[in-house]
């Protein structure tokens, strides 16, 4: 589940997309469309290179979310040349 996204400028171009996410269980099948699937407590930050359309660099893990899967909220993300902040 994507909970926030942020673009980072690199040499005047929006090249990197940072994505906060909470994962669903691997191979989970949705049987009831109105019931959300369980999601992980761990929040991960993925970095996508929009020029090459590939995942770039390591996946960052920061903190644990304590909200349930039906009460999930956004965690705002900001990036600069040296920092990733929430």
C-alpha positions as CSV (number, residue, x, y, z in Angstrom):
1,X,0.0,0.0,0.0
2,X,1.5,3.3,-1.0
3,X,1.2,5.9,1.8
4,X,3.1,8.8,0.2
5,X,5.4,9.8,-2.7
6,X,7.9,12.6,-3.4
7,X,9.9,13.6,-6.5
8,X,13.5,14.7,-6.2
9,X,15.2,17.1,-8.6
10,X,18.5,15.9,-10.0
11,X,20.3,18.4,-12.3
12,X,17.0,20.3,-13.0
13,X,15.0,17.2,-13.8
14,X,12.6,15.2,-11.6
15,X,14.5,12.0,-11.8
16,X,13.9,10.1,-8.6
17,X,10.6,9.1,-7.1
18,X,10.7,8.2,-3.4
19,X,7.8,6.0,-2.2
20,X,6.6,5.2,1.3
21,X,4.9,1.9,1.5
22,X,3.5,-0.8,3.7
23,X,3.5,-4.2,2.1
24,X,0.7,-6.8,1.7
25,X,1.6,-10.4,2.5
26,X,3.4,-12.1,-0.4
27,X,0.9,-13.9,-2.6
28,X,-2.1,-12.5,-0.8
29,X,-5.4,-13.1,-2.7
30,X,-8.2,-10.6,-2.2
31,X,-11.4,-12.6,-1.6
32,X,-13.6,-9.7,-0.3
33,X,-13.2,-6.4,-2.2
34,X,-14.6,-4.3,0.6
35,X,-12.3,-5.7,3.3
36,X,-8.7,-4.4,3.1
37,X,-5.9,-7.0,3.2
38,X,-3.5,-7.1,6.2
39,X,-0.5,-4.7,5.8
40,X,2.9,-4.7,7.4
41,X,3.8,-2.6,10.4
42,X,7.2,-1.8,8.8
43,X,7.2,1.2,6.5
44,X,9.7,1.0,3.6
45,X,11.0,3.8,1.3
46,X,11.7,2.6,-2.2
47,X,13.5,4.8,-4.7
48,X,12.6,4.6,-8.4
49,X,14.8,6.1,-11.1
50,X,12.3,7.6,-13.6
51,X,15.0,7.9,-16.3
52,X,15.8,4.2,-16.4
53,X,12.5,3.0,-14.9
54,X,14.3,0.8,-12.4
55,X,14.5,0.6,-8.6
56,X,17.5,2.6,-7.5
57,X,19.7,2.0,-4.5
58,X,18.7,0.2,-1.3
59,X,15.2,0.0,0.2
60,X,15.2,2.1,3.5
61,X,13.3,0.9,6.5
62,X,12.5,3.5,9.1
63,X,9.8,3.0,11.7
64,X,6.7,0.9,12.5
65,X,3.2,2.0,11.8
66,X,0.7,1.2,14.5
67,X,-2.5,1.9,12.6
68,X,-4.6,-1.0,11.4
69,X,-5.2,-1.8,7.7
70,X,-8.5,-0.1,7.6
71,X,-7.3,3.1,9.4
72,X,-4.1,3.7,7.4
73,X,-3.1,7.3,6.8
74,X,-0.5,9.1,4.8
75,X,3.0,9.8,6.1
76,X,4.4,12.8,4.3
77,X,7.8,12.5,2.7
78,X,10.4,15.1,1.6
79,X,13.8,14.7,0.0
80,X,16.9,16.8,-0.7
81,X,20.4,16.1,-1.9
82,X,21.4,14.9,1.5
83,X,18.3,13.9,3.5
84,X,15.1,11.9,3.3
85,X,12.6,13.2,5.9
86,X,9.1,12.3,7.1
